[in-house]
């Protein structure tokens, strides 16, 4: 039994429904592929349009393989017709590829190339010729030229040459200039006896071909061959005259033989001719008010007076490229990027041994560490030459080595000094003092210097007195961390702290200095304690002083005071020397 299935609003057999679903799936796949192609095409268009524009928005920029930059344009709506109607290009698409055509007063001419930078348009020009079938019979005589009156075009005087090809040939170019109504005539003569008297590639100096320059500002002209008979028609039946791009033509013997062999062979589309073009209906403002129809509309552009005939051209400022006839048409040249992309730009934009950095309208050549500009602004050189670098390197190495040696010696001496201090601290009860400090169960035990005590009590200020005991005054002190402490200043002097039996005038000076030395040795700060060598020297001096004092029968009387010591000089002159020695010892110690 045949089964049916509903498809849309109809009921069809199941097999047909299955075919319908399959068809729908195929259609959807085709649509997906088409959508992807459209997306890729749009991406390609966006990538292409990211390049700098040369034509008006919405206008084609090419005809075939030839770029058409504004003020030229394909059609009247895409060209600067307000400046000249002859800027309009016709794209002849009957050829493949299509051919751009520009017109003069009489005819249209195929365009080969258009240059905004040089202000040139390269076109195919006609060739004049005359052919003989006998020495006096002229079956073909074709004279051509250009009529450029009223157009922006003028034949270039530097890029073109008038040439004549043939033996016994006189070629003439005649015409009129824009600035002079008098007839202009120039020409050249070519002579040769036979084909063998010529050679391929020979310069056109009169043997088989000749050439001459033209004057500026020609508005119309014609190339004419002045001859009515020929004695060489049997091997050279046809003769040619033309205005042609300089350097294009190279003489060949085959151009002389055969019927119109040069025209039908090498010049079947014509010969290249270069016309200078410009904005002819104006001039550069040069401080004057800019006219409304001023063509240089782009920023970073400038006006240049035309070199051939009247008018002006627009060019991008130095460091910029593009179309100065379009708004924002001149764009910055990234010289550094070009240097990376093509080695030839390294010569055009030099930056020797430096780092290239692009800036608007130019680039910088920055020098790295140890380099300096070479004076050209486009290169760097080392600050020092090779010999100077070697000397500088050795000098720096020597200084560094000496510094390291000095640091090492200082470190060894400091270590030795610290070790001597530690040993001396241990020998004089330092470890016992710290054991005593640890045995007391208090938070912190501080050992202060006399300078720190004076600072804490404001130099034993009366305002800080807390009380007076039997052994001395008690002061309220404030430490650097704002902690308050009680500080007792003993009333006892060094003399009072000694046993009465030990007090002897003969040794009092020695005991006084010995007590001071002991106080220095017990200093808690290692850097403030004397070394063993210093202690030994002082003890040796005290021993000598003691021996001198004891050996005298009438020793020096010394009275003890809280602030220091005083001496009375004996009357015996024999004892003066020993007493003076003691004074020197005391003075030396006080100076320390």
C-alpha positions in Angstrom: 0.0 0.0 0.0 1.3 3.4 -0.9 1.9 5.8 2.0 1.2 9.5 2.0 2.7 12.4 3.9 1.6 16.0 4.2 4.0 18.6 2.6 2.9 22.2 3.2 -0.9 22.2 2.5 -0.8 19.2 0.2 -0.8 15.5 0.8 1.7 13.6 -1.4 3.1 10.1 -1.5 5.8 9.4 1.0 8.5 8.9 -1.7 7.7 12.3 -3.2 7.9 13.9 0.3 11.3 12.3 0.8 12.5 13.7 -2.5 11.1 17.1 -1.6 13.1 17.1 1.7 16.3 16.1 -0.1 15.8 18.9 -2.6 15.3 21.4 0.2 18.6 20.2 1.9 20.5 20.6 -1.3 19.1 24.1 -1.8 20.1 25.2 1.7 23.6 23.9 1.1 23.9 25.9 -2.1 22.6 29.0 -0.3 25.2 28.6 2.4 28.0 28.3 -0.1 26.7 31.4 -2.0 26.6 33.3 1.3 30.2 32.4 2.1 31.3 33.5 -1.4 29.5 36.9 -0.9 31.2 37.3 2.5 34.7 36.6 1.0 34.0 38.9 -1.9 33.0 41.7 0.5 36.2 41.1 2.5 38.3 41.3 -0.6 36.5 44.6 -1.6 37.2 46.1 1.8 40.8 45.1 1.7 41.2 46.6 -1.8 39.5 49.8 -0.8 41.8 50.3 2.2 44.5 51.4 -0.3 44.8 55.2 -0.9 42.2 56.4 -3.3 43.3 57.9 -6.6 39.8 58.7 -8.1 36.6 60.3 -6.8 34.5 58.1 -4.5 32.3 55.8 -6.5 34.3 56.2 -9.7 36.4 53.5 -11.3 40.2 53.9 -10.8 41.2 51.9 -13.8 40.4 51.3 -17.5 42.0 47.9 -18.4 45.5 47.9 -17.0 45.8 51.7 -16.9 45.2 53.7 -13.7 43.0 56.8 -14.1 43.8 59.3 -11.3 41.7 62.4 -10.7 41.5 65.1 -12.2 41.2 62.6 -15.0 38.2 60.3 -14.8 36.2 57.8 -16.8 33.2 59.8 -17.8 32.3 63.5 -17.2 31.0 62.8 -13.7 34.3 61.3 -12.6 36.7 64.0 -14.1 37.4 67.6 -13.3 35.4 69.0 -16.1 35.3 72.4 -14.3 39.1 72.6 -15.0 39.1 71.1 -18.5 36.7 68.9 -20.4 39.7 67.1 -21.9 40.4 65.4 -18.5 37.5 63.1 -19.4 38.6 59.6 -20.4 36.6 57.2 -22.5 37.1 53.5 -21.7 36.8 51.5 -25.0 35.7 48.1 -23.8 35.6 46.7 -27.4 39.2 45.7 -26.8 40.5 43.2 -24.3 41.8 44.6 -22.1 39.8 47.8 -22.5 41.7 50.8 -23.8 41.5 54.3 -22.3 41.1 57.0 -24.9 41.7 60.8 -24.6 40.7 63.3 -27.2 42.2 66.4 -28.7 40.4 68.8 -31.0 40.3 66.4 -34.0 40.6 62.8 -32.8 40.9 60.3 -29.9 44.2 58.9 -28.8 45.0 55.8 -26.8 46.4 56.5 -23.3 49.4 54.4 -22.1 50.0 55.9 -18.7 49.1 59.0 -16.6 51.6 60.4 -14.0 50.4 62.9 -11.3 53.9 63.3 -9.9 55.6 64.3 -13.2 52.5 65.9 -14.7 52.7 63.7 -17.8 50.3 61.6 -20.0 51.8 59.0 -22.3 49.8 58.3 -25.5 50.2 56.5 -28.8 51.0 59.1 -31.6 50.7 58.7 -35.3 53.5 58.2 -37.9 53.8 60.2 -41.1 55.1 58.2 -44.1 55.6 58.4 -47.9 56.2 55.4 -50.2 57.6 55.2 -53.7 56.9 52.5 -56.4 59.4 54.1 -58.7 61.8 57.0 -58.4 59.0 59.5 -59.0 55.8 57.6 -58.3 54.3 58.2 -54.9 51.3 55.9 -54.4 51.0 56.6 -50.6 51.6 59.9 -48.8 50.3 60.2 -45.2 51.0 63.3 -43.1 50.0 63.3 -39.4 50.3 65.5 -36.3 48.5 66.8 -33.2 46.1 69.7 -32.6 46.2 70.6 -28.9 44.9 74.2 -28.9 42.6 74.6 -25.8 43.6 71.4 -24.2 45.8 70.9 -21.0 48.4 69.0 -23.1 51.7 70.2 -24.6 54.3 67.9 -26.1 57.2 67.5 -23.7 60.5 69.1 -25.0 62.7 66.9 -22.8 61.0 63.6 -23.1 60.3 63.6 -26.9 62.4 63.8 -30.1 61.4 64.4 -33.7 62.8 61.6 -35.9 63.1 60.7 -39.6 63.8 57.2 -40.9 65.1 56.4 -44.4 67.9 57.1 -46.9 68.1 60.5 -48.6 65.3 61.6 -46.3 64.4 65.1 -45.1 61.9 65.3 -42.3 60.4 68.5 -41.0 58.2 69.3 -38.0 56.2 72.5 -38.3 53.6 74.1 -36.2 52.6 77.0 -33.9 53.2 77.9 -30.3 50.6 79.2 -27.7 52.7 82.3 -27.1 53.8 83.1 -30.7 51.8 83.2 -33.8 54.8 82.8 -36.1 55.3 79.4 -37.8 57.8 77.1 -36.2 59.9 74.8 -38.4 62.6 72.3 -37.5 63.9 69.1 -39.1 66.8 66.7 -39.8 68.3 64.9 -42.9 69.2 61.2 -43.1 71.5 59.8 -45.8 72.7 56.4 -46.8 73.9 54.8 -50.1 72.7 51.3 -49.3 71.6 49.0 -46.6 75.1 47.9 -45.9 76.1 51.4 -45.1 73.9 51.2 -42.0 74.1 49.0 -38.9 71.5 47.9 -36.4 71.4 49.8 -33.1 73.4 52.7 -34.5 72.5 56.1 -33.1 70.2 58.3 -35.2 72.9 60.8 -36.2 72.1 60.9 -40.0 73.0 57.4 -41.2 69.7 55.6 -41.8 67.8 57.8 -39.3 68.1 61.2 -37.7 66.6 63.1 -34.8 66.3 66.6 -33.3 64.7 68.3 -30.3 61.5 70.5 -30.3 60.8 73.8 -28.7 58.4 74.2 -25.7 54.8 75.4 -25.8 53.8 73.8 -29.1 50.0 73.9 -29.5 49.8 72.0 -32.8 52.3 70.5 -35.3 52.7 68.1 -38.2 55.5 65.7 -39.2 56.3 66.2 -42.9 58.5 64.4 -45.3 59.9 66.8 -48.0 60.7 64.7 -51.0 59.1 64.1 -54.5 61.5 61.5 -55.8 63.8 58.8 -54.5 66.9 57.3 -55.9 66.9 54.5 -53.3 63.3 53.4 -53.7 64.3 49.9 -54.8 65.8 48.9 -51.4 64.1 51.6 -49.3 60.6 52.3 -50.7 59.1 53.9 -47.6 60.2 56.8 -45.4 58.9 57.8 -42.0 58.7 61.0 -39.8 57.3 61.1 -36.2 57.4 62.7 -32.8 58.4 59.9 -30.4 59.4 59.4 -26.8 63.2 59.9 -26.5 65.0 56.6 -26.2 62.2 54.4 -27.5 63.4 54.0 -31.1 66.4 51.9 -31.9 67.5 51.7 -35.6 67.1 48.5 -37.5 68.0 47.8 -41.1 64.6 46.0 -41.7 62.8 49.3 -41.0 64.2 50.5 -44.4 63.1 47.6 -46.6 59.7 46.4 -47.5 56.4 48.2 -47.8 55.4 50.0 -44.6 57.3 47.4 -42.6 58.0 49.8 -39.7 54.3 51.0 -39.4 52.8 47.5 -39.7 55.4 45.9 -37.4 56.8 48.1 -34.6 54.3 50.9 -34.8 51.0 49.2 -35.5 49.3 51.1 -32.6 51.4 54.2 -33.1 54.6 55.3 -31.3 54.7 56.6 -27.7 54.6 60.3 -27.2 54.7 62.2 -23.9 52.6 65.3 -23.3 53.0 67.6 -20.3 49.6 68.4 -18.8 48.7 71.0 -16.2 45.9 73.1 -14.8 46.1 75.7 -17.6 43.4 78.2 -16.5 45.2 79.4 -13.4 48.4 79.9 -11.5 49.9 79.3 -8.0 48.4 81.7 -5.5 51.8 82.7 -3.9 50.3 84.7 -1.1 47.2 85.8 -3.0 43.7 84.7 -2.1 43.1 81.1 -3.1 40.5 81.0 -5.9 37.4 78.8 -5.6 38.5 76.5 -8.4 42.0 75.9 -6.9 42.9 72.3 -7.7 45.3 71.6 -4.8 42.7 70.7 -2.2 44.6 68.1 -0.2 46.3 68.9 3.1 50.1 68.4 2.9 50.1 69.4 -0.8 51.8 72.3 -2.6 51.5 74.2 -5.9 54.2 74.1 -8.5 54.3 76.3 -11.6 54.2 74.3 -14.9 57.6 74.1 -16.6 56.1 73.8 -20.2 53.6 76.6 -21.1 51.3 78.3 -18.6 49.4 76.8 -15.6 50.3 74.9 -12.5 50.5 71.4 -11.0 49.7 70.1 -7.5 52.2 67.8 -5.7 52.2 66.2 -2.3 54.6 67.8 0.2 57.9 66.0 0.9 57.4 62.9 2.9 53.9 62.4 1.6 52.4 60.5 -1.4 49.0 60.2 -3.0 46.7 62.4 -5.0 46.9 66.1 -4.1 43.8 66.8 -6.2 41.6 64.9 -3.7 40.7 66.0 -0.1 43.1 64.1 2.2 44.7 62.6 -0.8 48.3 63.1 0.4 49.2 60.4 2.9 52.4 60.1 5.0 55.1 57.8 3.7 56.2 55.3 6.2 59.9 55.2 5.3 60.8 52.7 8.0 58.2 50.2 6.8 59.4 50.6 3.2 63.0 49.9 4.3 61.9 46.6 5.9 59.9 45.6 2.9 62.4 46.3 0.1 66.2 46.7 0.3 66.2 49.3 -2.4 64.6 51.8 0.0 67.5 51.5 2.4 69.5 53.6 -0.1 66.6 56.0 -0.7 65.9 56.4 3.0 69.3 55.8 4.7 69.7 55.1 8.4 73.2 53.6 8.8 73.8 51.8 12.1 70.7 53.5 13.7 67.1 52.8 14.6 64.5 54.2 12.1 61.5 55.9 13.5 58.7 57.3 11.3 57.3 60.7 11.9 54.7 62.7 9.9 56.3 63.8 6.7 59.7 62.4 7.5 61.6 59.9 9.7 64.3 59.9 12.4 67.4 57.9 12.6 68.0 57.4 16.3 71.3 56.3 17.7 71.5 53.7 20.5 73.8 53.6 23.5 77.4 54.1 22.7 76.6 55.7 19.3 76.2 59.3 18.1 75.0 60.9 14.8 77.5 60.9 12.0 76.8 64.4 10.9 74.4 63.5 8.1 71.2 63.1 10.2 70.8 59.7 8.4 73.4 57.5 10.2 75.2 56.8 13.4 78.8 56.1 14.4 80.4 54.8 17.6 81.3 57.4 20.2 84.9 56.0 20.4 87.0 54.4 17.8 88.5 51.0 18.3 91.7 52.2 19.9 89.8 54.5 22.2 87.4 51.8 23.1 90.3 49.5 24.0 91.9 52.1 26.2 88.6 53.1 27.8 87.9 49.4 28.5 91.3 48.8 30.1 90.9 51.9 32.2 87.5 51.0 33.5 88.6 47.5 34.2 91.6 48.7 36.1 89.4 51.1 38.2 86.9 48.4 38.9 89.7 45.9 39.9 91.2 48.5 42.3 87.8 49.2 43.8 87.2 45.5 44.4 90.6 45.1 46.0 90.0 48.1 48.3 86.6 46.7 49.2 88.1 43.3 50.0 90.9 44.8 52.1 88.4 47.0 54.0 86.1 44.0 54.6 89.0 41.9 55.9 90.2 44.7 58.2 86.7 45.3 59.5 86.3 41.6 60.1 89.6 41.5 62.0 88.7 44.6 64.0 85.2 43.2 64.9 86.9 39.9 65.9 89.3 41.8 68.2 86.5 43.7 69.7 84.5 40.6 70.4 87.5 38.8 72.0 88.2 41.8 74.1 84.6 42.1 75.2 84.7 38.4 76.3 87.9 38.9 78.2 86.5 41.9 80.1 83.3 40.3 81.3 81.0 41.0 78.5 79.5 37.5 78.5 79.0 37.7 82.3 77.1 41.0 81.8 74.7 39.4 79.3 74.2 36.4 81.6 73.3 38.8 84.4 70.8 40.6 82.1 69.2 37.3 81.2 69.0 36.2 84.8 66.8 39.2 85.7 63.2 38.6 84.8 62.4 41.9 83.2 61.0 42.8 79.8 64.0 44.8 78.6 67.4 45.8 79.9 69.0 48.7 78.2 72.6 49.9 78.4 72.8 53.6 77.5 75.8 55.8 76.8 76.4 59.0 78.7 75.3 61.0 75.6 72.0 59.1 75.5 71.5 59.6 79.3 72.1 63.4 78.9 69.6 63.5 76.0 67.0 61.5 78.0 67.3 63.9 81.1 67.7 67.1 79.0 71.3 67.4 80.3 70.3 66.6 83.9 67.6 69.3 84.0 66.3 70.3 87.5 62.7 69.9 86.1 63.3 66.2 85.7 64.6 65.5 89.3 62.4 62.9 91.0 64.3 62.8 94.2 67.7 62.8 96.0 69.1 59.7 97.7 72.2 59.0 99.7 74.1 57.9 96.7 72.9 60.5 94.1 70.2 62.2 92.3 67.3 60.4 90.6 66.0 61.8 87.3 63.0 61.1 85.1 64.3 60.2 81.6 62.4 59.8 78.3 64.0 57.6 75.7 63.6 57.9 71.9 60.7 55.5 71.9 58.9 57.8 74.5 59.4 55.2 77.2 60.0 56.8 80.6 62.8 55.5 82.9 64.4 56.4 86.2 68.1 57.4 86.0 70.3 57.8 89.0 73.4 60.0 88.9 75.9 58.9 91.5 77.4 61.5 93.8 80.5 59.5 94.5 83.6 60.5 92.7 86.3 58.1 91.6 88.3 59.0 94.6 85.4 58.2 97.0 84.9 54.8 95.4 88.4 53.6 96.4 89.5 52.2 99.7 91.1 54.8 101.9 94.2 52.7 102.4 94.7 52.7 98.6 94.5 56.5 98.3 98.1 57.5 97.8 99.1 60.7 96.2 101.9 58.9 94.3 99.6 56.7 92.4 96.4 58.7 92.3 97.1 60.0 88.7 97.6 56.4 87.5 94.4 55.2 89.3 92.4 58.0 87.8 93.5 57.1 84.2 93.1 53.4 84.9 89.5 53.9 86.0 88.7 55.8 82.8 90.3 53.1 80.7 88.2 50.5 82.5 85.0 52.5 81.8 85.9 52.6 78.1 86.5 48.8 78.1 83.1 48.1 79.6 81.3 50.2 77.0 78.4 48.0 75.7 78.8 49.1 72.1 81.6 47.2 70.4 82.6 50.0 68.1 83.2 52.4 71.0 85.4 49.9 73.0 89.2 50.2 72.4 91.1 47.4 70.8 93.6 45.2 72.7 96.4 47.1 71.0 95.1 50.4 72.2 94.6 49.1 75.8 98.1 47.6 75.8 99.6 51.0 74.7 97.7 52.9 77.4 98.6 50.4 80.1 102.3 50.7 79.1 102.1 54.5 79.4 100.4 54.3 82.8 103.1 51.8 84.0 105.9 54.2 83.0 104.1 57.1 84.7 103.6 55.0 87.8 107.3 54.1 87.9 108.4 57.7 87.4 106.1 58.9 90.2 107.0 56.2 92.7 110.8 56.6 92.1 110.7 60.2 93.3 110.9 61.0 97.0 108.5 64.0 96.8 105.7 62.8 94.6 103.2 65.0 92.9 100.1 65.9 94.9 97.0 65.5 93.0 93.6 66.6 94.3 90.6 64.6 93.0 87.6 66.5 91.7 84.3 65.5 90.2 85.0 67.1 86.9 88.7 66.1 86.4 92.2 66.3 88.1 94.6 69.1 88.9 98.3 69.0 89.7 100.8 71.1 91.6 104.3 71.5 90.1 107.1 70.7 92.5 109.6 73.3 93.4 112.6 71.0 92.9 113.8 71.6 89.3 115.3 68.1 89.2 111.7 66.7 89.4 110.4 68.8 86.7 111.2 66.4 83.9 109.3 63.5 85.3 106.3 65.7 86.1 106.3 67.1 82.6 106.3 63.5 81.3 103.2 62.7 83.4 101.5 65.9 82.1 102.2 64.8 78.5 100.8 61.4 79.1 97.6 62.9 80.6 97.3 65.5 77.8 97.7 62.8 75.2 95.0 60.7 76.8 92.6 63.7 77.2 93.1 64.5 73.5 92.2 60.9 72.6 
